[in-house]
Amino acid sequence: MRLARFVFCCLIIGLSSMPMALGQAKSDSLKQVLDAYRLEEKKAKAEKARQRLEHYRRQPPDSIKTIDLSWADLDSIPDFLLQCTRVTSLNLSNNRFESIPADAAKFPRLLNINLSFNPLNVDAMVPRLDSLSTLNLSNCKLSGIPKNLLQIPRLKRLVLEHNRIQEVPRKLRKLKQLEKVSLDHNPLFEKGVSLKHLKKVSEISLRQCKLLQLPSGYQRWRGLENINLAQNRLTELPKGIKNWKHLKTINLADNDLDSLPPYCARWSQLQDLILYKNEFLSVPLVILQLSELRQLDFYYNQLRDLPHNLDTLQNLERLYLSYNEIEVFPPVICSLSNLRWLYLHHNGISALPIELANLQSLQILHLQENDLVVFPEAILRLQQLQELDVSETGIEELPLDLAKLTNLKLFFYRGNLPTEHDDSLAETYTLLEYLRQRGVEVFY
């Protein structure tokens, strides 16, 4: 956000006064602005790093438990910090380390090391770190997983995001306590990677790995609880997923799925099912058997309706149906008595049933970019409502009873009122001002 504002201001001040020039000249000017900003930002971070180092020098060594050396332009840990034997967390990100520093072993209580954004050598030696449980090696341009990770016998969480890893070595299976692995943004598809050595993991993330199918060995993840497969190229789920009987969360967003196989019914403990941005024309009926679901996300699909017996999902708390093709409000939603969040914006809905008032646990309701025109009466009965968005719906007049929603904290009403003041809407203007005075954040 800061970068965007900076670039915008520079463009307005510096570039708007320039005469029309070739496209390349404009591009070069923007690049110079960006480069100048990045240089200043880097200097600012380096200055903060220097200040942190000075702060640590003034502290008693035994009082320091967390050390942040990010952006300090280091390739080794300063000697004076090696006396801090009670350190549990060490942030070495954005430096010049080529390996996990051997001196890290001098922190006997160390639990967490962050070495992201360092030029690590995949063949470098790994020191013996008996207490370490979390290791972050993301954005290190690694072509493989560093050798000798067995020197970290109690490792539980390994983060390897944004690297160039194409295969996972077999010896990783010897890390008996390894539970969570993140391999996001690695080109795993290129060699048909096998992850059978990770059979004891409970959480694995393979976001944006260009997967056309699940990695070999996936059916061995019998203790799997959470998996992220978003932003891949999956068109179907294979039979072996029935072995994931302990699954609680699965993120399948931004793939090419249009159905779910019947063996998904084995996911009897599933609580979060994310199907954002796929190709679904209807809700797969197997979902109705997932009675423990708390969150169901169908953003950016092509749904027109919901199954009439969706109310079998009585534990559902968050339902995301925005950016679909729903023109008639699905009445079954009114039977989801535990629903807290409902997102239905960017559809073609023109009315809400009075039965919506049955949702007395509802806290968030987003209806923007629909065709409502008249403010739905049912909303006025949702006494737990905290956030309401009816922007760009054509609703000009607001009922005064909206003020009776005493728990309301956020109200979005953009794009409904005429651009010029309209005396016939005096009550609406008064209501909006009253809500603001009461502490409601109003946007219109």
N, C-alpha and C positions, 0 to 999 in steps of 0.2 A: 504493500500500500504506500509506504514512504517513497519507494522507487517510482511508482506511478505518478504520485503527486509532483515529485522533483522533476521528472521528465516533462510532464505537462507544463509546469511553470517555465521551464527552460525553453520549451518550444514556443510558448506564448510570447515570452520576453525577447528571446534571441532570434527565433526563426521567423516570427510573424512579420518582422520588419525587413526581412530579406526579399529581394525581388524574385520573381518566379525563375526557377533554375531547373536544371535537368534533374530527373529522379535520382540519379546516382549521387548528385551533390547533396540532396536532401538526406539521403540514406547515410552518407558520410557524416553529415552534421549530427544526426541522431546518434550515430555510433560514438562520436566524440563526446556527446553529452552523457551517454551511458558509461563510457569508460571513465570519464571524470568523476561521475557519481560513485562508481565501484571503487575507484582509488581512494576517495575521501572516506567511504564507508570502511574500507580495509584499514586505513590509518586510525579511524575512530575505534575500531575493535582492538587494534594493536595497543592503543593507548589505555583502553580499559584493562587489557591483559597485564600491562605494566603496573597499573594501579593495584590489581589483584595480587601480583607478586609482592609488591611493597607491603600490602596488608598482611600477607602471610608471614613476612619477615618479622613483623611486630607482634605476632601472636605466639603464646606459649605452644610449643610443639604438641603437647598432649591435648590441647583444646581443639585441634584441627581434625575434623572427621571427613570433610569433603574438600577436595582440591580441584579447582577449575583452572586449567592452563591452556584453554582454547585460544587460538589466534595469537599465541605468544612467540611464534617463529622458533620453535625449539626442536632439537633432535635428541634431546636427553632430558631427564628430570633434574632440576637444579639440586645440588648437593644438600643445601640447607633443609630442603623438604623431606629428605630421607630420614630425618629424625622424628617425623610425625607418624609414630607407630600405631596410632589409633584410626588411621584413615580407612574408610570403607568404600569411598567413591572417588574415582580419578578420571577427570575429563581432559583428554589430550587431543581433542579434535582440532582439525585445521592447523596442523603443524608440519614438521618435516621428518617425522619418524618413519624409518624404513622397516621397523620390526616392533614387536611388543617389547618394550624396554626391559632388560634384565633386572634393572633396579626396582621394577614393580614388585619383585619378590621380597623386597625389604619392608613391604607393608603387610604384616601377617594377618590383618583383618580385612583385607581388600575383597570386596564383593562385586564391584562393578568397574569396568574400564570402557571408556568411549574413545576409540581411535579412528573414528570416521574422518574422511577427508585428509588422509595421510598417504604418501606414496609407498605403501607397504610392499615388501618383497615376499612373494608367496613361498620362497624357499628359506626364508630367514628362520633362525632358531626361535623356539618359544620357551620362555623360562618356566620353571616349576611354580605354579600358582595354586596352592592347595585349597585356598578359601574362595577363590573367584567363582561366581555363579552366573554373571552376565558379561558378555563380550560383544561390543559393537564395532564391526569392521566394515561398515557401509561406505560407499563412495571412495574406495581405495584403489580402484582400477585393477582389482585382483583377477587373474585369469583362472584361479583355482582356489580351493580352500587351503589355508596355510598348513604346512606340515607340522607334526608334533603337537597338535592340539590335545593329544592324550596327556600332555604335561599339565592339563587343567582338569583333573579328574572329577571335580564337583560342578563342572559347567552345566547350567540348566537352560540358559537362554543364549542363542547365537544369532546375531544380526549381520547379514551379509548382503544387504540391499544395494542396488545400483553398482554392480560390479560386472565382470565379464565371465562369470563362472558358467561352465557348460556341463560339468559332471561333479558328482558327490562321491568322495572316496569311501571304500568299504570300511576302512578302519574307524570311521566315525561311529560305527555301531558299538565300539568299546567305551564310548562315553555313556556310561550306564545311567547317569542322572539327567542327560539331555532331554528336555521336555518341550522347548519352544525354539523353532527355527524359522527365520525369515529370509527368503531368497528372492524377494521382489525385484523386478527389473534386472533379471539376468537372462541371457539367451539360452534357456534350458532346452528349448525345442530342437536345437540344431543337431544334437547327437542322440535324440530320443532318450533323455536322461533317466536313470534308474534311481529311485529314492527308497528302495527296499531296506536300506540300512537304517532308516529312520523309523523303524517299526514301533518304537516306544514313545514317540512324540505325542503330546496331547494337543499341541498347537503348531500349525505350519501355515506360512503365508507365501503364496506363489503368484502374487499380483503382477500383471504385465510381464509375463515370461514367454509370451507368444506361443502358448501351448495349444495344440490342435486336439490333444487328448491328454488324459491324466498320466502323470509319470509312471513308469513301470514300478511295481511294488506297492502302489497306493492301497491295495486291498489288505496289506499287512498292518495298516495303521489302525489296529483294533481298539486302541485306547484314545483315538482322536476325539477331541472335544470342540476345537475351533479350527476352521480352515478358510483361507481367503484365496479365491480363484478368480478375482475380478480382473477385467481388462485382458482377457485372453481371447482365444478363437474357438472355444468349445461349442459344438453343435448338439452334443448329447452326453449323457452321463452313463458310464458303463455299469455292468451288473455288480461288480465287486464293491460298490459303495454301500451295499447292504451290510457289510462288515462294520461300518461306522456306527455301531449301536449306541455309543455314548456321545454322539455329536450334539452340541448345543448351539453352535453358530456356524452358518455357511454363507459366504459372500460369493455370489455368482454374477455380480453386476457386470454389465458391458461385455457380454458374450453374444453368441448367436443361437441361444436356446429358444425353442418354441414348445417344449413339452418337458415333463419330468417323468421318469420311469416309475412303475408301481412299487419297486423295492425301496423307494424313498420312505415308504411307510414304516420301515424298520427304524427310522430316526425318531424313536418314541420320546426322546428327551430334548428334541430340538426346540429352541426358544426364539432364535433369530434366523429368518430366511430372507435373503436379499437377492432379488431378481431384477433389480434396476437395469433398465436399458438392454432389454433382450427383444425377442420377437413373439411374445405370447399374444395370442388372440383371445384366449380365455384362461381362467384360473384352472390349473390341473386339479382334477378331483382328488388325487392322492394327498393333496395338502389338507383336505378335510379330516384326514386321519391323524394329523399332527396336533394333538390336543393340548400340548404344552407350549405352543407358539405364543410368544409375547409380542414379536415384531414381524410384520409381513410387508415387504417393499416391492411394489410393482411399478414404480416410477418409469416413465418413458417406455411403455409397451403399447399394445393396440387393443386393450380391453374395452368392451362395450357394456358389460354387465358382470355381475358376480353370481356365483352359485346360490340358489335359494337356501341351501342348508349350510352356508358359511358360518352360521351361528353355533355350529358344533365347536368352534374355536372360542370358547368362553373365557379363556385366559388371555386373549389378545388385548394388548394395551396400545400398540402403535400400528396404524394402518396407513400406508402411503400409496395413493392411487392417482397422483398428479400426472399430467401429460399423457393421458390416454384418450379414448374416444367415447367417454361415458356421457350420454345426453339425459338419461333419466336417473335420478338418485336411487341407488340400489336399496330397497327397503330393508333388506336383511341386515344392513349396518346398524339399524336402530335396535337390533336384538343383541348387539355385542356390549353387554352391560358393563364390562370392565375397561372399555376403550377410553384412553386418556388423550391420545393424539390422533387427529384425523386430517390428512392432507388430500384434498380433492381439487386443487387448483389446476387451471389450464385444461378444463374439459368443456363440455357444452351443456351443463346442467342449468335448467331454467327455474326450478323450484325445489324446495326441501319439504319433506312430509312433517306434519306436526309430531309424529312419533319420534323424531330426532330428540325430542325433549326427554326421552327415556334414558339418554346417555348422561346420567347425572355425575359420572366421574370424568367427563370430558374437560380437558384443560386447554387444549390447543386445537383450533379449527381454522384451516386455510381454504378459502373458497375463491380466491382472486382469479380473474380471467375466466369467469363463467358468465352465464346469461341470466342472472337472477332478476334484475330490474327492481323488484320489490323486496324490501328487507324481510327475510323469513321470520315469522313469528316464533317458531320453535327455538330459535337461538336465544330469545329473551328468557327462556326457562332453564338455561344451562348455568346453574348457579355457581359451578366450580370453574367456569371458563376464565382463563387468564390471558389468552392471546387469541385475537380474532383478526382475520384478514379478509376483507370484502372489496379489495381494490379492483378497479377496472371491470366492474360487474354491471354498471349502468344504474346502480342504486344511488339516487340523488337524495331522497328523504330518509332520515333516520328517525325511528320512534324514540320518544322521550324515555320510554321504559328501559332503554339500553343503559341508562344511568343506574338501574337497579342491579346490574351485574357487578356486585361490590368487589369481586376478586379480580376484575379485569385490570391488567397491567399494560398490555400492548394492544393498540387498535390501529389497523392499517386501512386507509380509506382513499388511497391515491386514485386519481383519474376518474372520479365520479362527479365531482362538483364542476359546474361551468367555470370557465376561465375568468369570467367577470362576476362580481358580486350580484347575487339574485335575491331580491327582497322576499320572494315567495319561499325561500329556504331559510328564513330567519331562525326558525326553531332548531334546524340542523346546525347552523353556525353556533347558536347558543349552547347546544348540547356538547359540541366538540370543545368549546372553550371551558365548559363546566368539567368535562372529563380531564382536561389538562390541569385545571386547578386542583382537582382531586388527586393528582399524581399519576394519572394514566399517561403513558407515552403515546401520543396521537400523531399519525403521519398521514397527511392529505395534501 
